[in-house]
Amino acid sequence: MFVALSVLILTLLLIIIVRQKPKYPPGPFPWPFVGNQFYLRKLTRKLGGQHLAFLELCKQYNSGIISLRLGLNNIVVICDSKLIHEMLHKEEFDGRPWNEFIKIRNMGMRKGITMNDGPEWKELRSWSVRTLRTVGFAQRHMTELLTNELAIILEKLKDPNVRHIRPVISPVVINVLWTLVTAKRPSEDSRLQVFMDLLERRARVFDMAGGMLSTFPWIRHIAPETSGYNILQTLNDELKNFLMDTINEHKTKYVPGSEIDFIDMFLREMFAQKDKDTVFTDDNLLVTLIDFFIAGVGNTTATLDFFFLQIANHQDVQRKLHEEIDAVIGPNRLPQLEDRVKMPYTEAILTECQRLWLVTPIIGPRRVLENTTLGGYKLPKNSTVLMNVFCNNMNPEFYPDPTELKPERFYKNGAYQPDENIILFGKGHRRCPGEALAKTAMFLLFVGIMQKVRLLPMPGKQKIKAEINPGLTLSLKPYEMLIVSR
């Protein structure tokens, strides 16, 4: 008993000493062993999201940068616009931590382009972005794929029983991405639907700090389901088996000089450099494909879901949108990517909707690569830092009345006005490599659907209530709307 009490007192003294270190960000008192984990979870549930909990803590400590201890892990959170922009452009913040959640998510391998860093990451990311462009990423081939998917969506929307639009649009992005990567369109009864369901469950169980699994790694042994461990393992097993089957099929059929998709291009490099120390390995290919799945499946679908809900709740904006669609495209042909530059108000709507409901309000996590300072505070090497970009995009200094939907923020004198303050796909070296696909998909699908329909709240209701699923990303709980053909 005396030993236990002594250990407890010593731990408390050490924590107090650490918290009193000069130039370390302020934050709530961390309790022994658990730190601030339970307090943060309670605040997150109360306010409806971790981004709102972080914002509240920054207000409490009157600081744009705060520190938390989650279990034995020290986390720094940035809620200040100036500091976020500074951090996004500094190389010492380009690293990735290696916590329990990330280890399991990456199958124990520091590979791929999302949760990796260092020279290997730089080479592989640069090559992947170039190669995706080569196989049609953000070019005409991808536009044709999206147009084909749009035709399928419009046919489904003719069903008068459709009241929730997300299930209709959810397969589209993964179908296009899978076709670019493998040169095959997945069938609707494939395992991809299982992956989408698992990814949505994963996004709700975890947060950007890694959730309970990262804070208390041992919890997977006593609560494998509630900690999210079983979801990660099931997703890993399903994805690995499916992707390795696809990779091995490509290896069997590979013919040098006839590469048509991402996997073929990767195999060309792998075979050409097989006797060298290279980034082109089976492990890097597998984890990179997983990165594409995780980033590409949910985010664009969730963003479009928010678009449609907001446009149904703002009939004045929808009317102006229909006027621009009718003037530029008309009622007969489907939209093309070339129409985008002629539709500045539509572009402003997309930007403003995403500003208001960014599905990734917290970005990161980043690992500090060397001792540095930020906002006057010292951040030791290997510190984990999260950026609350919600605070930037809702900053009233940039966007007066930030909770109001006002496309005119980005529409001046009949032209679209880009804004350097807004953060939608990150910035700097870790800017989202799927930005081109996401923007193309959002424009073509949003405009293509709105060309043919009006979206309204259900009869007897003035607005559709937005109920949020918080987690790694934000998504809407199922809602109903009235879909009327134009």
MARDRENTOR-887808 format. One line per field, with one value per residue (C-alpha): x, y, z; residue number from 1. Coordinates in nm, 3 decimals. Last residue first. Layout:
<atoms>
x (X ...) .
y (Y ...) .
z (Z ...) .
n (NUM ...) .
</atoms>
This chain:
<atoms>
x (-3.753 -3.806 -3.889 -3.685 -3.844 -3.597 -3.531 -3.237 -2.980 -2.718 -2.480 -2.105 -1.806 -1.467 -1.250 -1.553 -1.877 -2.206 -2.403 -2.772 -2.864 -3.232 -3.405 -3.586 -3.937 -4.125 -4.487 -4.397 -4.040 -3.768 -3.704 -3.458 -3.536 -3.419 -3.261 -2.983 -2.931 -2.816 -2.565 -2.448 -2.370 -2.227 -2.007 -1.882 -1.826 -1.654 -1.415 -1.331 -1.277 -1.072 -0.845 -0.806 -0.701 -0.337 -0.460 -0.203 0.071 0.359 0.182 -0.188 -0.490 -0.785 -1.044 -0.851 -0.985 -0.755 -0.634 -0.981 -1.090 -1.329 -1.569 -1.687 -2.009 -1.884 -1.791 -1.870 -1.671 -1.840 -2.152 -2.203 -2.349 -2.456 -2.465 -2.256 -1.965 -2.160 -1.853 -1.602 -1.232 -1.242 -1.540 -1.313 -1.534 -1.290 -0.994 -1.157 -1.277 -0.913 -0.841 -0.483 -0.345 0.016 0.208 0.548 0.833 1.091 0.996 0.751 0.851 0.581 0.604 0.331 0.518 0.870 1.092 1.277 1.289 1.055 0.735 0.481 0.155 -0.192 -0.326 -0.641 -0.938 -1.255 -1.241 -1.601 -1.592 -1.943 -1.947 -1.637 -1.757 -2.090 -1.913 -1.673 -1.945 -2.177 -1.898 -1.826 -2.196 -2.188 -1.882 -2.034 -1.847 -1.520 -1.700 -1.857 -1.531 -1.579 -1.887 -2.249 -2.505 -2.688 -3.060 -3.187 -2.949 -2.579 -2.478 -2.807 -3.003 -2.725 -2.693 -3.067 -3.079 -2.805 -2.987 -3.302 -3.101 -2.953 -3.299 -3.423 -3.172 -3.256 -3.258 -2.919 -2.781 -2.895 -2.760 -2.418 -2.387 -2.444 -2.191 -1.930 -2.010 -1.965 -1.638 -1.498 -1.610 -1.449 -1.146 -0.932 -0.973 -0.961 -0.665 -0.466 -0.545 -0.402 -0.089 -0.068 -0.070 0.171 0.414 0.405 0.448 0.757 0.839 1.018 1.351 1.677 1.775 1.764 1.389 1.415 1.258 1.019 0.891 0.873 0.660 0.459 0.365 0.248 0.039 -0.117 -0.208 -0.382 -0.319 0.033 0.097 0.474 0.574 0.295 0.140 -0.125 0.010 0.127 -0.212 -0.389 -0.147 -0.231 -0.607 -0.592 -0.365 -0.628 -0.915 -0.724 -0.569 -0.896 -1.098 -0.829 -0.760 -1.130 -1.182 -0.877 -0.978 -1.337 -1.219 -0.991 -1.264 -1.232 -1.594 -1.529 -1.189 -1.277 -1.045 -0.747 -0.801 -0.782 -0.406 -0.340 -0.486 -0.462 -0.418 -0.709 -0.927 -0.942 -0.662 -0.608 -0.802 -1.106 -1.213 -1.540 -1.744 -1.487 -1.437 -1.810 -1.812 -1.503 -1.665 -1.979 -1.773 -1.560 -1.869 -2.003 -1.669 -1.704 -1.880 -2.256 -2.251 -1.983 -1.652 -1.545 -1.210 -0.896 -0.738 -0.649 -0.858 -1.153 -1.128 -1.131 -1.437 -1.632 -1.519 -1.647 -1.984 -2.087 -2.215 -2.440 -2.766 -2.714 -2.658 -2.982 -3.230 -3.593 -3.600 -3.951 -4.043 -3.786 -3.660 -3.354 -3.228 -3.206 -3.024 -2.766 -2.693 -2.642 -2.409 -2.195 -2.136 -2.052 -1.805 -1.622 -1.615 -1.471 -1.206 -1.099 -1.101 -0.848 -0.861 -0.690 -0.670 -0.401 -0.121 -0.264 -0.265 0.096 0.213 0.040 0.178 0.536 0.537 0.386 0.635 0.940 0.833 0.727 1.058 1.252 1.074 0.710 0.438 0.074 -0.078 0.162 0.222 0.452 0.542 0.413 0.223 -0.091 -0.117 -0.444 -0.300 0.009 -0.196 -0.431 -0.144 0.053 0.321 0.321 0.345 0.603 0.550 0.563 0.936 0.872 0.686 0.403 0.107 0.243 0.234 -0.121 -0.231 -0.049 -0.223 -0.563 -0.538 -0.694 -0.377 -0.382 -0.075 -0.095 0.117 0.064 0.069 -0.308 -0.424 -0.230 -0.346 -0.174 -0.316 -0.248 -0.472 -0.478 -0.733 -0.720 -1.098 -1.135 -0.878 -1.062 -1.390 -1.230 -1.087 -1.430 -1.588 -1.336 -1.399 -1.767 -2.118 -2.065 -2.157 -2.016 -1.684 -1.668 -1.716 -1.459 -1.209 -1.259 -1.218 -0.891 -0.734 -0.450 -0.551 -0.233 -0.211 -0.455 -0.369 -0.449 -0.614 -0.405 -0.139 0.125 0.488 0.701 0.853 0.797 0.533 0.329 0.632 0.684 0.316 0.327 0.637 0.478 0.164 0.370 0.571 0.251 0.106 0.429 0.446 0.085 0.151 0.464 0.283 0.000) .
y (1.906 1.580 1.613 1.456 1.516 1.464 1.203 1.178 0.912 1.034 1.274 1.220 1.373 1.207 1.023 1.033 1.231 1.109 1.430 1.511 1.783 1.867 1.905 2.237 2.383 2.058 1.982 1.799 1.659 1.914 1.985 1.886 1.975 1.733 1.688 1.948 1.906 1.548 1.632 1.942 1.749 1.447 1.641 1.896 1.658 1.395 1.645 1.803 1.466 1.321 1.626 1.640 1.275 1.356 1.551 1.819 1.659 1.860 2.192 2.244 2.051 1.955 2.210 2.489 2.842 3.141 3.167 3.242 3.174 3.432 3.288 3.556 3.753 4.062 3.863 3.502 3.333 3.492 3.510 3.137 3.239 2.950 3.097 2.954 3.188 3.512 3.703 3.476 3.560 3.741 3.521 3.213 2.918 2.777 2.831 2.691 2.387 2.343 2.191 2.085 1.789 1.761 1.460 1.544 1.340 1.620 1.859 2.146 2.474 2.738 3.089 3.025 2.724 2.627 2.342 2.029 1.801 1.582 1.684 1.408 1.509 1.367 1.528 1.704 1.792 1.921 1.635 1.627 2.003 2.132 2.512 2.536 2.247 2.416 2.745 2.588 2.393 2.695 2.920 2.672 2.675 3.054 3.050 2.821 2.883 2.747 2.425 2.358 2.205 1.920 1.813 1.823 1.587 1.692 1.769 2.033 2.322 2.326 2.691 2.880 2.592 2.513 2.881 2.919 2.593 2.719 3.049 2.856 2.627 2.926 3.066 2.720 2.688 2.378 2.145 2.287 2.217 1.855 1.797 1.940 1.751 1.421 1.528 1.572 1.231 1.064 1.246 1.153 0.791 0.594 0.791 0.826 0.471 0.306 0.504 0.441 0.069 0.077 0.243 -0.025 -0.308 -0.143 -0.057 -0.415 -0.570 -0.357 -0.053 0.162 0.030 -0.127 -0.266 -0.609 -0.586 -0.236 -0.298 -0.557 -0.322 -0.021 -0.210 -0.359 -0.009 0.090 -0.227 -0.156 0.198 0.099 0.040 -0.104 -0.269 -0.213 -0.513 -0.776 -0.851 -1.123 -1.323 -1.013 -0.847 -1.150 -1.142 -0.776 -0.841 -1.141 -0.934 -0.659 -0.887 -1.077 -0.760 -0.567 -0.837 -0.911 -0.545 -0.458 -0.746 -0.644 -0.279 -0.360 -0.607 -0.344 -0.081 -0.041 -0.155 -0.484 -0.588 -0.503 -0.706 -0.772 -0.460 -0.251 -0.313 -0.031 0.230 0.573 0.441 0.198 0.449 0.676 0.729 1.102 1.171 0.993 0.629 0.438 0.637 0.625 0.251 0.184 0.380 0.192 -0.142 -0.056 0.062 -0.252 -0.476 -0.284 -0.343 -0.717 -0.751 -0.757 -0.424 -0.544 -0.363 -0.177 -0.308 -0.125 -0.195 0.148 0.367 0.128 0.107 0.485 0.515 0.244 0.379 0.723 0.595 0.340 0.604 0.799 0.606 0.517 0.891 1.020 0.937 0.958 0.719 0.571 0.773 0.575 0.819 0.870 0.525 0.625 0.944 0.746 0.508 0.800 0.960 0.647 0.674 1.044 0.961 0.712 0.958 1.227 0.983 0.915 1.288 1.382 1.420 1.077 0.924 0.657 0.913 1.144 0.854 0.790 1.142 1.137 0.791 0.884 1.188 0.989 0.704 0.929 1.147 0.847 0.670 0.987 1.027 0.979 0.715 0.715 0.835 0.737 0.364 0.187 0.191 -0.165 -0.309 -0.378 -0.007 0.040 -0.175 0.042 0.361 0.271 0.169 0.489 0.560 0.936 1.090 1.347 1.658 1.904 1.981 2.058 2.381 2.484 2.332 2.456 2.821 2.789 2.622 2.883 3.172 3.007 2.925 2.602 2.389 2.077 1.924 1.562 1.389 1.013 0.813 0.789 1.087 1.385 1.718 2.035 2.362 2.605 2.897 3.000 3.154 2.842 2.797 2.916 2.664 2.396 2.487 2.468 2.125 2.001 2.143 1.959 1.643 1.648 1.688 1.932 1.699 1.385 1.559 1.704 1.360 1.206 1.481 1.434 1.058 1.088 1.369 1.163 0.803 0.674 0.954 1.241 1.515 1.872 2.060 2.247 2.509 2.482 2.434 2.750 2.685 2.340 2.369 2.086 1.857 1.944 1.887 1.554 1.449 1.544 1.346 1.041 1.063 1.081 0.777 0.577 0.658 0.550 0.220 0.157 0.238 0.000) .
z (-6.297 -6.111 -5.740 -5.458 -5.115 -4.835 -4.567 -4.329 -4.244 -3.993 -4.156 -4.163 -3.990 -4.020 -3.769 -3.541 -3.515 -3.667 -3.714 -3.715 -3.965 -3.934 -4.269 -4.274 -4.301 -4.248 -4.340 -4.659 -4.650 -4.705 -5.073 -5.346 -5.706 -5.971 -6.316 -6.334 -5.959 -6.016 -6.289 -6.102 -5.783 -5.964 -6.206 -5.952 -5.661 -5.874 -6.033 -5.697 -5.528 -5.811 -5.823 -5.444 -5.419 -5.334 -5.026 -4.940 -4.734 -4.880 -4.824 -4.788 -4.667 -4.884 -4.766 -4.596 -4.657 -4.610 -4.970 -5.104 -5.460 -5.608 -5.867 -6.108 -6.164 -5.984 -5.674 -5.582 -5.304 -5.003 -5.221 -5.151 -4.814 -4.589 -4.237 -3.951 -4.031 -3.980 -4.104 -4.285 -4.251 -3.917 -3.826 -3.830 -3.922 -4.179 -3.947 -3.634 -3.829 -3.932 -3.589 -3.648 -3.450 -3.330 -3.196 -3.047 -3.198 -3.145 -2.868 -2.923 -2.757 -2.741 -2.890 -3.143 -3.272 -3.174 -3.292 -3.186 -3.489 -3.695 -3.518 -3.585 -3.747 -3.687 -3.886 -3.985 -3.768 -3.936 -4.190 -4.317 -4.378 -4.319 -4.356 -4.569 -4.785 -4.848 -4.922 -5.173 -5.355 -5.366 -5.498 -5.778 -5.867 -5.874 -6.102 -6.365 -6.692 -6.553 -6.454 -6.791 -6.920 -6.670 -6.860 -6.749 -6.905 -7.221 -7.234 -6.993 -7.058 -6.980 -6.928 -6.886 -6.731 -6.483 -6.390 -6.329 -6.135 -5.901 -5.851 -5.746 -5.519 -5.336 -5.270 -5.170 -4.890 -4.683 -4.983 -5.091 -4.745 -4.742 -5.093 -5.015 -4.685 -4.867 -5.130 -4.856 -4.705 -5.043 -5.108 -4.768 -4.746 -5.025 -5.138 -4.828 -4.697 -5.036 -5.168 -4.849 -4.878 -5.230 -5.089 -4.818 -5.072 -5.315 -5.036 -4.906 -5.251 -5.310 -5.522 -5.262 -5.386 -5.270 -5.608 -5.776 -5.851 -5.996 -6.339 -6.196 -5.926 -6.157 -6.411 -6.124 -6.007 -6.354 -6.382 -6.041 -6.144 -6.468 -6.840 -6.868 -7.204 -7.235 -7.025 -7.015 -6.675 -6.670 -6.374 -6.189 -6.236 -6.091 -5.798 -5.729 -5.748 -5.513 -5.287 -5.282 -5.183 -4.917 -4.772 -4.773 -4.598 -4.339 -4.270 -4.239 -3.996 -3.794 -3.782 -3.683 -3.416 -3.260 -3.243 -2.865 -2.823 -3.002 -2.867 -2.506 -2.281 -2.511 -2.726 -2.409 -2.385 -2.634 -2.392 -2.553 -2.907 -2.878 -2.696 -2.997 -3.250 -3.200 -3.521 -3.381 -3.384 -3.349 -3.604 -3.884 -3.832 -3.870 -4.197 -4.319 -4.237 -4.435 -4.732 -4.722 -4.722 -5.021 -5.195 -5.145 -5.478 -5.542 -5.727 -5.967 -5.958 -6.273 -6.391 -6.504 -6.160 -6.017 -6.246 -6.226 -5.848 -5.817 -6.041 -5.858 -5.520 -5.613 -5.735 -5.471 -5.221 -5.462 -5.427 -5.061 -4.990 -5.146 -4.876 -4.988 -5.283 -5.300 -5.609 -5.814 -6.077 -5.859 -5.961 -6.328 -6.236 -6.036 -6.326 -6.566 -6.313 -6.305 -6.680 -6.640 -6.363 -6.584 -6.873 -6.646 -6.526 -6.884 -6.961 -6.695 -6.318 -6.278 -6.622 -6.593 -6.629 -6.364 -6.120 -6.213 -6.130 -5.789 -5.712 -5.808 -5.580 -5.294 -5.334 -5.344 -5.051 -4.842 -4.896 -4.804 -4.467 -4.373 -4.363 -4.259 -4.586 -4.866 -4.819 -4.576 -4.209 -4.172 -3.873 -4.076 -4.162 -3.969 -3.689 -3.652 -3.700 -3.414 -3.187 -3.238 -3.498 -3.545 -3.893 -4.003 -4.216 -3.924 -3.955 -4.321 -4.245 -4.481 -4.298 -3.965 -4.064 -4.197 -3.872 -3.660 -3.837 -3.810 -3.438 -3.309 -3.285 -3.066 -2.899 -2.787 -2.522 -2.512 -2.186 -2.163 -2.367 -2.232 -2.365 -2.483 -2.613 -2.899 -2.991 -2.626 -2.394 -2.173 -2.165 -2.525 -2.646 -2.448 -2.617 -2.963 -2.882 -2.775 -3.091 -3.310 -3.105 -3.198 -3.060 -2.770 -2.484 -2.646 -2.718 -2.365 -2.212 -2.447 -2.363 -1.989 -2.026 -2.217 -2.014 -1.861 -1.804 -1.634 -1.375 -1.426 -1.675 -1.559 -1.844 -2.101 -2.157 -2.432 -2.314 -2.305 -1.967 -1.817 -1.548 -1.695 -1.669 -1.302 -1.226 -1.408 -1.218 -0.886 -0.968 -1.065 -0.743 -0.536 -0.716 -0.684 -0.314 -0.265 -0.443 -0.235 0.091 0.000) .
n (486 485 484 483 482 481 480 479 478 477 476 475 474 473 472 471 470 469 468 467 466 465 464 463 462 461 460 459 458 457 456 455 454 453 452 451 450 449 448 447 446 445 444 443 442 441 440 439 438 437 436 435 434 433 432 431 430 429 428 427 426 425 424 423 422 421 420 419 418 417 416 415 414 413 412 411 410 409 408 407 406 405 404 403 402 401 400 399 398 397 396 395 394 393 392 391 390 389 388 387 386 385 384 383 382 381 380 379 378 377 376 375 374 373 372 371 370 369 368 367 366 365 364 363 362 361 360 359 358 357 356 355 354 353 352 351 350 349 348 347 346 345 344 343 342 341 340 339 338 337 336 335 334 333 332 331 330 329 328 327 326 325 324 323 322 321 320 319 318 317 316 315 314 313 312 311 310 309 308 307 306 305 304 303 302 301 300 299 298 297 296 295 294 293 292 291 290 289 288 287 286 285 284 283 282 281 280 279 278 277 276 275 274 273 272 271 270 269 268 267 266 265 264 263 262 261 260 259 258 257 256 255 254 253 252 251 250 249 248 247 246 245 244 243 242 241 240 239 238 237 236 235 234 233 232 231 230 229 228 227 226 225 224 223 222 221 220 219 218 217 216 215 214 213 212 211 210 209 208 207 206 205 204 203 202 201 200 199 198 197 196 195 194 193 192 191 190 189 188 187 186 185 184 183 182 181 180 179 178 177 176 175 174 173 172 171 170 169 168 167 166 165 164 163 162 161 160 159 158 157 156 155 154 153 152 151 150 149 148 147 146 145 144 143 142 141 140 139 138 137 136 135 134 133 132 131 130 129 128 127 126 125 124 123 122 121 120 119 118 117 116 115 114 113 112 111 110 109 108 107 106 105 104 103 102 101 100 99 98 97 96 95 94 93 92 91 90 89 88 87 86 85 84 83 82 81 80 79 78 77 76 75 74 73 72 71 70 69 68 67 66 65 64 63 62 61 60 59 58 57 56 55 54 53 52 51 50 49 48 47 46 45 44 43 42 41 40 39 38 37 36 35 34 33 32 31 30 29 28 27 26 25 24 23 22 21 20 19 18 17 16 15 14 13 12 11 10 9 8 7 6 5 4 3 2 1) .
</atoms>
